[in-house]
Amino acid sequence: MDLSIIYKISLIGVICAIASILLKKSGKEEIGTLVNLAGIIVAVVLVLDMVAQLFDTIKSLFDFY
């Protein structure tokens, strides 16, 4: 397993946390919530891409069509 995906997901989390804190301090909690939601969606898309690659690998390993 490649560690770069873990670094990407953690970087997304850190950026979202910093942006959320800054937005909450400026009184824009709603936008901070949207930033957190966008970060979660991006992380889920990255994980889903890995799951799709896993299924393709399993399919090619057992020669499923």
C-alpha angles and dihedrals in degrees: 000000000000117000094210092084090056090050091049093051093046091048090052089051093050093048092048092048093051093046091048093051092048092048093047091052090052091051099254102118093153093059090045089056090050090050090053091048091050090050091052091049092051091049092049091050090053091050092046090053089054091049090051090052089050092053091048090052092049091047092051091043093058095032095241116168 
